[in-house]
């Protein structure tokens, strides 16, 4: 009986039924049905679940021709998205193998070039407006509560130590300790820990196999993805490797006090979001130019913008390397070395990191320090004035 059941189970007709049934269970994650002579259960299982175990170590760390990169790009371009009722691709000219068109028509120019630039401008403008309103409302609450002073204004804008505030009485020793810890933080650290928490949550989300298609679509940036603009921002909070996450958060924690002293905690957030999106835009344009479809993710582009700003405004501060305790150098020297390495990486086509994103973020920070400060603060003052008029009207 068992032999006969096995014979019926693996007849060509039964095999097709098995493929269709497993495809429905996987909600389209598995590959489309293949001819009977090519079907093997082991091959189907590998193709279905291999994308969930992709590993990343840095922005663009996957070599373009590596097996992992080919599997990743296959997940981006496979037609399974249509089975879960998602929108069609950005352009019909994206081929099934995830290649960039050699010649752009008008629709390609709109999807590949205009939309990313417009999205970057939108993120920069909206983040400045939102953070300016946040800053105004924070000052307003301080005035209403009677806790406003010139020293508090100076500390909030230029990153001084937090002033002592009356803590409301709460029940629970754990909550008291948490509030005491939060009150002891500097303005820069009060920005760092939420950013670190968001990045950690996204890192944990990568560990959930069922969320892999969503994470690939929205939290990794590539020109041939089904979503091009939103991943440019969300990928700056995305890390697949724990080492990548820890390294980026360590560097951010090292530079955030100086950056908050220059910009203030509110406008630091605007700078961080804008530099991250600008870095993704630079990476996007470079990939279009060289025909690279390797996905990128990580906060290093945004951090490079902060690093470029701090090293330009404070060129004489001493920096060091955690693994080389006795080695110290000035911020100006570090900035020149970083620019040289990333420029060489872009020109020579190094694949270990997304050097185009690093270089774009760093150049944005330098340009902002030299040329954008006056325009930035004038725009911030204009937004704050208009919001004040709206609030008192």
C-alpha positions in Angstrom: 0.0 0.0 0.0 2.8 2.4 0.9 4.5 1.7 -2.4 1.4 2.4 -4.4 0.6 5.6 -2.5 4.2 6.7 -3.2 3.8 6.0 -6.9 0.6 8.0 -7.1 2.1 10.8 -5.0 4.9 11.5 -7.5 3.0 11.2 -10.7 3.4 14.2 -13.0 -0.2 15.3 -12.3 0.3 15.0 -8.5 3.6 16.8 -8.7 1.9 19.9 -10.3 -0.7 19.8 -7.5 2.0 19.8 -4.9 3.8 22.7 -6.4 0.5 24.8 -6.6 -0.4 23.9 -3.1 3.0 24.8 -1.7 3.1 28.0 -3.7 -0.3 29.1 -2.1 1.0 28.3 1.4 4.1 30.4 0.8 1.9 33.4 -0.4 4.0 33.6 -3.5 7.4 33.5 -1.8 8.4 30.4 -3.7 9.4 30.3 -7.3 6.8 29.7 -10.1 6.0 26.1 -11.1 8.7 24.5 -13.2 8.4 21.6 -15.7 8.1 18.2 -14.1 11.5 17.0 -15.2 13.1 20.0 -13.4 11.2 19.8 -10.1 12.9 18.5 -7.0 11.6 19.0 -3.5 15.1 20.0 -2.2 15.5 22.5 -4.9 12.1 24.0 -4.3 12.8 24.3 -0.5 16.2 26.0 -1.2 14.8 28.5 -3.7 11.9 29.3 -1.3 13.8 29.9 1.9 17.3 30.9 0.8 16.4 34.6 0.5 15.4 34.7 4.2 19.0 33.9 5.2 20.9 36.6 3.2 23.6 38.3 5.2 24.7 41.9 5.0 27.8 43.5 6.5 27.8 47.1 5.1 26.2 49.4 2.6 26.6 47.7 -0.7 28.8 45.0 0.9 27.4 42.2 -1.4 29.6 41.8 -4.5 27.6 42.3 -7.6 28.4 38.9 -9.0 28.4 36.9 -5.8 25.8 34.1 -5.2 24.2 36.0 -2.3 23.9 39.1 -4.4 22.3 37.2 -7.3 19.8 35.6 -4.9 19.1 39.0 -3.3 18.5 40.6 -6.7 16.3 37.6 -7.7 14.1 38.3 -4.7 13.8 41.9 -5.6 12.9 41.2 -9.2 10.8 38.0 -9.0 7.2 38.3 -9.9 6.0 36.9 -6.5 5.1 40.5 -5.5 2.1 40.5 -7.7 0.6 37.5 -5.8 0.3 39.6 -2.6 -1.4 42.5 -4.3 1.4 45.0 -4.4 1.7 47.8 -7.0 3.4 47.1 -10.3 7.1 47.9 -10.8 8.3 51.5 -11.1 8.9 50.9 -14.8 8.1 48.1 -17.2 11.6 48.3 -18.6 13.1 46.8 -15.5 13.9 43.3 -16.8 13.1 40.1 -14.9 16.8 39.6 -14.1 17.1 43.0 -12.4 19.1 44.9 -15.0 19.1 48.7 -15.5 18.0 49.8 -19.0 20.8 50.8 -21.3 18.8 53.7 -22.7 16.2 55.7 -20.8 12.9 56.9 -22.2 10.9 59.7 -20.6 9.3 57.4 -18.0 12.6 55.9 -17.1 14.0 59.4 -16.5 11.1 60.2 -14.3 11.3 57.1 -12.2 15.1 56.6 -12.0 16.3 60.3 -11.9 13.6 62.9 -11.2 11.7 61.1 -8.4 14.8 60.3 -6.3 16.0 64.0 -6.5 12.5 65.3 -5.7 12.2 62.8 -2.8 15.6 64.0 -1.4 14.5 67.6 -1.6 11.2 66.7 0.1 12.9 64.9 3.0 15.4 67.8 3.6 12.7 70.5 3.5 10.1 68.7 5.5 12.6 67.5 8.2 13.8 71.1 8.7 10.2 72.4 9.0 9.2 69.6 11.4 12.2 69.9 13.6 11.8 73.7 13.7 8.2 73.3 14.9 9.4 70.8 17.4 12.0 73.2 18.7 9.4 76.0 18.9 6.9 73.9 20.8 9.6 72.8 23.2 10.5 76.4 24.0 6.8 77.3 24.3 6.2 74.6 26.9 9.2 75.8 28.8 7.8 79.4 28.9 4.3 78.2 30.0 5.7 76.0 32.8 8.0 78.8 34.0 11.1 76.8 33.3 12.4 78.9 30.4 15.6 80.8 30.8 18.4 82.1 28.5 20.7 79.4 29.8 18.2 76.7 28.9 17.8 78.2 25.4 21.6 78.2 25.0 21.9 74.7 26.3 19.2 73.4 24.0 20.5 75.1 20.9 24.2 74.7 21.4 24.4 71.4 23.3 25.3 72.4 26.8 24.5 70.3 29.9 20.8 69.8 30.7 19.4 72.1 33.4 18.0 70.6 36.5 14.2 70.2 36.3 11.5 69.4 38.8 10.7 65.8 38.4 7.2 64.8 38.9 6.6 62.1 41.5 5.9 58.7 40.0 5.3 55.4 41.5 7.8 52.7 40.9 11.5 52.6 41.6 12.3 51.4 38.1 10.5 54.4 36.5 12.3 56.8 38.9 15.7 55.4 37.9 14.8 55.6 34.2 13.7 59.3 34.5 16.8 60.1 36.5 19.0 58.5 33.9 17.2 60.3 31.1 17.5 63.7 32.9 21.2 63.1 33.3 21.8 62.8 29.5 23.1 65.6 27.4 20.9 66.9 24.5 23.0 64.9 22.0 22.6 61.7 24.0 18.9 62.2 24.2 18.9 62.0 20.4 21.4 59.2 20.1 19.5 56.6 22.1 16.2 56.9 20.2 18.1 56.6 16.9 20.0 53.6 18.3 16.7 52.0 19.4 15.1 52.4 16.0 18.2 50.9 14.3 18.1 48.0 16.8 14.4 47.3 16.2 15.0 47.2 12.4 17.9 44.9 12.9 15.6 42.6 14.9 13.0 42.8 12.1 15.6 41.3 9.7 15.7 38.2 11.9 12.0 37.4 11.3 11.8 35.2 8.1 8.2 36.1 7.4 9.1 39.8 7.2 11.9 39.2 4.7 10.0 40.4 1.6 8.9 43.6 3.3 12.4 44.3 4.7 14.0 43.7 1.3 11.5 46.0 -0.5 11.5 48.9 1.9 14.7 48.7 4.0 17.3 48.2 1.2 18.0 50.6 -1.6 18.7 49.6 -5.1 17.7 51.2 -8.5 15.9 48.1 -9.6 13.7 47.7 -6.5 10.0 47.9 -6.6 10.2 50.9 -4.3 12.9 53.4 -5.1 12.3 56.5 -3.1 11.1 55.4 0.4 14.0 52.9 0.8 16.5 55.8 0.3 15.4 57.0 3.8 14.4 53.8 5.5 17.7 52.0 4.5 19.6 54.5 6.7 18.0 52.8 9.7 18.6 49.3 8.4 21.4 46.9 9.3 21.5 43.1 8.7 24.8 42.4 10.5 25.1 43.1 14.2 28.8 44.1 13.7 27.7 46.7 11.2 25.0 48.0 13.6 27.5 48.2 16.5 30.2 49.9 14.5 27.9 52.6 13.1 26.3 53.3 16.5 29.7 53.6 18.1 30.8 56.2 15.6 27.6 58.1 15.9 27.8 58.1 19.7 31.4 59.5 19.3 30.4 62.5 17.1 26.9 63.3 18.2 27.9 65.5 21.2 29.9 67.9 18.9 27.2 67.8 16.2 24.5 68.6 18.8 26.6 71.5 20.1 26.8 72.9 16.5 23.2 72.4 15.4 21.1 71.8 18.5 19.3 68.5 19.1 16.3 69.4 16.9 18.2 70.5 13.9 20.7 67.6 14.3 17.8 65.3 13.5 17.0 67.2 10.4 20.7 67.1 9.4 20.9 63.4 10.1 17.8 62.5 8.0 18.9 64.8 5.1 22.5 63.6 4.9 21.3 60.0 5.0 18.9 60.6 2.1 21.6 62.6 0.2 24.0 59.7 0.7 21.4 57.2 -0.7 20.9 59.6 -3.7 24.6 59.6 -4.4 24.7 55.8 -4.3 21.6 55.6 -6.5 23.1 57.9 -9.2 26.5 56.0 -9.1 24.7 52.7 -9.5 22.8 54.0 -12.5 26.0 55.3 -14.0 28.0 52.0 -13.6 25.0 49.6 -14.0 25.3 48.2 -10.5 22.2 46.7 -8.9 23.8 45.7 -5.6 21.4 46.6 -2.7 22.6 49.0 0.0 21.7 49.6 3.6 23.1 51.1 6.8 23.5 54.4 8.7 27.0 55.0 7.5 26.0 57.5 4.8 24.1 59.7 7.4 26.9 59.4 9.9 29.4 60.5 7.2 27.4 63.7 6.8 27.7 64.3 10.5 31.4 63.5 10.4 32.0 65.8 7.5 30.2 68.7 9.4 32.1 68.1 12.7 35.5 67.7 11.2 35.1 70.8 9.0 33.9 73.0 11.9 36.3 71.5 14.5 39.4 70.6 12.4 41.8 70.5 15.4 40.0 68.1 17.7 41.9 64.9 18.4 40.5 61.6 17.2 41.7 58.0 17.6 41.0 54.4 16.6 39.5 52.1 19.2 41.7 49.2 18.2 44.9 51.4 18.2 44.8 53.2 21.5 48.2 55.0 21.0 47.3 56.5 17.6 45.8 60.0 17.5 45.3 62.5 14.7 43.4 65.6 14.0 39.9 65.7 12.6 41.2 67.5 9.5 43.6 64.7 8.8 40.9 62.0 9.3 38.6 63.9 7.0 41.2 64.0 4.2 42.0 60.3 4.6 38.3 59.4 4.4 37.7 61.5 1.3 40.8 59.9 -0.4 39.7 56.3 0.5 36.1 56.8 -0.7 37.2 58.6 -3.8 39.5 55.7 -4.7 36.7 53.2 -3.9 34.4 55.0 -6.4 37.0 55.4 -9.1 38.4 51.9 -8.8 35.1 50.2 -8.3 35.7 48.6 -4.9 32.8 46.5 -3.8 33.4 46.0 -0.1 31.4 49.1 0.9 29.2 51.6 -0.8 31.9 54.2 -1.2 29.6 56.4 -3.3 27.1 56.7 -0.4 30.0 57.5 2.1 31.5 60.1 -0.3 28.1 61.8 -1.0 27.3 62.0 2.7 30.7 63.4 3.6 30.7 66.0 0.9 27.2 67.1 1.9 28.4 67.7 5.5 31.4 69.7 4.2 29.2 71.7 1.8 26.7 72.4 4.6 29.5 73.6 6.9 30.9 76.0 4.3 28.0 77.2 2.3 24.7 76.0 3.7 24.7 77.3 7.2 23.5 80.8 6.4 20.7 79.6 4.2 19.7 76.9 6.6 19.4 79.2 9.6 17.6 81.8 7.6 15.0 79.2 6.5 14.7 77.9 10.0 14.0 81.5 11.3 11.4 82.0 8.6 9.6 78.8 9.5 9.7 79.6 13.2 8.3 83.1 12.6 5.5 81.8 10.4 4.6 79.1 13.0 4.6 81.6 15.8 2.2 83.8 13.8 0.0 80.8 13.3 0.1 79.8 16.9 -0.9 83.3 18.2 -3.6 83.9 15.6 
